[in-house]
């Protein structure tokens, strides 16, 4: 990710209770733009919420450890101007990967109703303007299974302006 653009900051929230120092050490040695927050045994909502105030960029995305980013597609999103919009939320396509196949979906809903009815209903196919989330107080609810869906509902309820970019950069596994 760091080779795409100097404006990209990577924040890793390590919630593992087991030591994987070799993996995290490799990340720490890459660049000053990699920040590692350690919250042993923290659940996803708390981990995601802790990364938001540490972010300094204009846009934020939340990436699970078993998913990945297509760096070529993300580079295209950066260079094509997708991130130069004044919108609060960016809608992207995605690739759904299983052990045997990959399904690509280039639909990027921009109507709030379409977002809430999209299959899958997933927050990871969107990038959020950091200031929008902070100003509206939008966070992941702690202690809840499905906190990501509640987060997306909260974001949509705050009436964001939405822009669609039919680039598939997120690989959901």
TIMIVEX-566281 format. One record per residue (C-alpha): x, y, z; residue in one letter. Coordinates in steps of 0.05 Angstrom, whole numbers, padded with zeros to 5 digits, always signed. Example, Ala and Ser with C-alpha at 12.3 -4.5 7.8 and 13.67 -1.06 7.14 Angstrom:
# residues 2
+00246-00090+00156a+00273-00021+00143s
This chain:
# residues 173
+00000+00000+00000x+00055+00048+00017x+00084+00045-00053x+00020+00072-00083x+00021+00142-00057x+00058+00179-00001x-00010+00202+00025x-00029+00132+00047x-00022+00117+00120x-00029+00046+00146x-00054+00035+00217x-00053-00037+00241x-00093-00053+00303x-00065-00117+00331x-00117-00151+00374x-00082-00218+00379x-00065-00245+00447x-00008-00287+00418x+00058-00257+00400x+00070-00249+00326x+00126-00199+00334x+00161-00221+00269x+00101-00201+00227x+00089-00135+00262x+00164-00119+00265x+00168-00125+00189x+00111-00074+00183x+00143-00026+00232x+00208-00026+00193x+00174-00007+00127x+00158+00066+00139x+00140+00120+00188x+00071+00117+00158x+00057+00048+00189x+00030+00054+00259x+00014-00006+00301x-00036-00002+00358x-00036-00061+00405x-00102-00079+00438x-00097-00152+00460x-00163-00189+00458x-00202-00128+00434x-00264-00142+00393x-00271-00114+00322x-00313-00053+00341x-00264-00028+00393x-00205-00042+00347x-00235-00003+00289x-00256+00055+00333x-00185+00060+00361x-00156+00068+00292x-00200+00126+00272x-00171+00180+00318x-00101+00156+00299x-00115+00168+00225x-00091+00233+00195x-00115+00225+00124x-00175+00252+00089x-00204+00182+00074x-00208+00119+00117x-00221+00047+00100x-00226-00011+00148x-00193-00075+00124x-00199-00142+00160x-00137-00185+00168x-00164-00241+00125x-00181-00194+00067x-00134-00156+00020x-00129-00095-00024x-00115-00098-00098x-00059-00047-00099x-00062-00038-00175x-00136-00021-00171x-00125+00026-00112x-00069+00061-00150x-00118+00070-00207x-00170+00099-00159x-00118+00149-00134x-00093+00170-00203x-00162+00171-00236x-00187+00224-00187x-00237+00180-00149x-00211+00208-00083x-00214+00281-00107x-00289+00287-00096x-00322+00328-00042x-00367+00269-00024x-00371+00240+00046x-00372+00168+00024x-00341+00132-00036x-00374+00070-00063x-00330+00019-00098x-00335-00049-00131x-00304-00110-00099x-00279-00180-00111x-00307-00236-00068x-00255-00292-00063x-00266-00363-00041x-00216-00420-00040x-00237-00440-00110x-00262-00378-00147x-00268-00303-00149x-00331-00263-00163x-00323-00191-00185x-00377-00139-00173x-00367-00071-00204x-00433-00042-00180x-00423+00017-00134x-00488+00041-00104x-00495+00116-00092x-00567+00119-00068x-00576+00106+00007x-00633+00058-00006x-00592+00019-00056x-00534+00016-00007x-00578-00013+00047x-00608-00064-00001x-00541-00083-00034x-00518-00155-00034x-00476-00163+00006x-00493-00108+00055x-00420-00093+00072x-00384-00032+00100x-00317-00055+00070x-00338-00035-00001x-00338+00039+00020x-00286+00090+00038x-00307+00143+00087x-00286+00216+00093x-00252+00217+00162x-00280+00286+00180x-00351+00262+00164x-00345+00204+00213x-00314+00247+00267x-00362+00306+00259x-00423+00260+00259x-00396+00217+00316x-00403+00153+00275x-00369+00094+00309x-00374+00019+00311x-00416-00004+00370x-00373-00044+00418x-00395-00113+00443x-00440-00128+00385x-00437-00182+00331x-00452-00147+00265x-00422-00081+00288x-00400-00066+00217x-00472-00066+00192x-00494-00020+00248x-00436+00026+00230x-00459+00028+00157x-00531+00043+00179x-00506+00099+00223x-00465+00128+00165x-00524+00125+00118x-00571+00155+00170x-00524+00216+00175x-00543+00231+00102x-00474+00231+00069x-00461+00254-00001x-00441+00192-00040x-00397+00183-00102x-00389+00118-00140x-00323+00093-00169x-00331+00027-00207x-00261+00004-00189x-00255-00062-00151x-00200-00052-00100x-00225-00092-00040x-00216-00168-00040x-00264-00199+00010x-00245-00270+00030x
